[in-house]
């Protein structure tokens, strides 16, 4: 793991209203980017142009978030319930109770990494063995990592720690690094860091010689030359699958950097690059939404996002990303000052309260959870 000492200092998080605005921007931005990018998933830019010209808004009749949004809601509810005391056991239990041991929706659990994880869990394999499948390097953790950055606003290293715990059930290696990069970037953006500092925060929590770090550096170097340059610098030409975490995460950060954090330009740049467009636009939307706040999201785009439909995860049906953002903001406010210290929190889920006395937000998360 890269040293966290090189993470650029971010401004101290603002007041509760400011943080709530950024939190809502991050998670609504994720859902908007997901819905904008879904029709262009797995397409080339030439195919996008041939069908729609340049995508400048929703092209689906009923735009909605996909598995990216529903898994982000899943991780957000889990984090709101356990806070900094989140453990691998909490995550594994939630995968069983909320996903693996329930009837599946039409998406059958989502992408390759999720399918592999569910198959392993149903075979009785526990974490981290459950993450040992052919697609452990996918962007399935990156798509659900933004809530960790929202909760750990201004603390990229803590956001990365929580993302790694979340990902330990489903991912290994580059799949973990991609999720950590997203969580750290959102955490820095939540505190008002500059676009360059947001990308630097992501780089600081992954190994310098990792595939993820190399792709992020290439994307940032190319960003000033625009969308086509970012894509050329990052995309693995000829590889059939588009869910590679190093590629998808770098495309998202590249789109965000090329747009200098502007919300509309960030998500549309990601969408029009194609590949895993729903995930890249979701991540770019989370970064830009945290940077600029919820009011930066075009009103007509925001209005189209309703409660999750449960198409992928039936247990998430009815939950709204704004509800999750508010729960995470409250959970972060209620956390004791040393809640992010792994040595004091340990693996027991210590939140500074006596055993059996969860915080008010944890109780609220339990009420709204599946």
C-alpha positions, 0 to 999 in steps of 0.5 A: 500500500502506498504511504498515506503521508503523501495525501495532499491536505484537504480543507476541513469539512464544512458545516453540516449543511455544506456536507449534506449538500456535497453528500447528496451531490455525490450519491445523486451524481452517481445515480444520474451518471449511471442512468445517463451511461447505461444505454451506452454501456459496452459501446465504442464512441463511433457506435454512440455517434452513429446511434445518437450523435453526441449524448447530451442527456438521457436517451432512455425512455425511463432513465434509472440507475442500474446495478451501480446505483443499487449496490451503492445504496447497499454499501451506503446502508451498511456503512450507515448502520456500522460506521467506522466499526464496519468489519468483514463479518458485517459485510459478509452477513449483509451479502447473505441477508440482503442478496445471496439468500434472497430471490434474484431480480432480473439482473441476477446479481449484476456483473461478473464479480458479483456473480462469482461472489454470490456463487462462492457464498452460496457454496459456503465459502467465507470471505476473503475466499469468496472473492477468489473468482475470475473477475476479482479485478472488476470495477464492481467495488469501484461502483459502490465505493462513493458512500465510503468517501461521503462518510469519511469526508476529508479523510481519504485514508479512512475512506480507502480503509472502509472500501477495502473492508467492503470489497474483501468479500467480492474483490482482490488486488486491482479490484480493491485498489480501484474501489479505494481510489474512488472512495479516497477521491470522493472523501477529498472532494467532500472537503472541497479539495481541488480537482488535482488534489482529488486525483492525487488523493486517489493515487496516494492510497494505492500502490505506486506500481499498481495497474490502477496507479499507472492508469490514473497517472496516464489519464491525468496526464492526458486530461488537458487534451480532452476526451479522446486523449484520455480514452486513448491513454487508458483503454485496453484495446482489443480486450472484450470486457469493459469492467476492468477496474484500472481502466474504468476508474481511470476513465472516470477520473480522467473525465472528471479532470478533463472537465475540471470537476464541472458536473455536466461535462464530467458525466457526459465526457465519461458517457461518450467515451463508451466502454463501461459507461454506466460505471465510469459516468457514475464514478465521475458523477460522484466525484463531481457531485461531491466537488460542486454539490447537489445544486450543480446537477441539472434539475431535469436530470435530478428529477428523473432519479426516483427510488431504486426499482430493485431490478438488480437487488430486490432488497434495495427497492424503494430506497433513494440515494438522497435518503442514503446520503442523509443517513451517512451525513448523520452517521459521520456527525455522530461518530466519535473523534477516534472512530476512524482509528483502526487500532482503537476501533479494531474489528469489534465495531466499537463506536464509542457506545456500550455494547447493544447501544447503537447510535441513532443513525444506526437505528435509523439505518436498521429501520430502513434497511432490507 
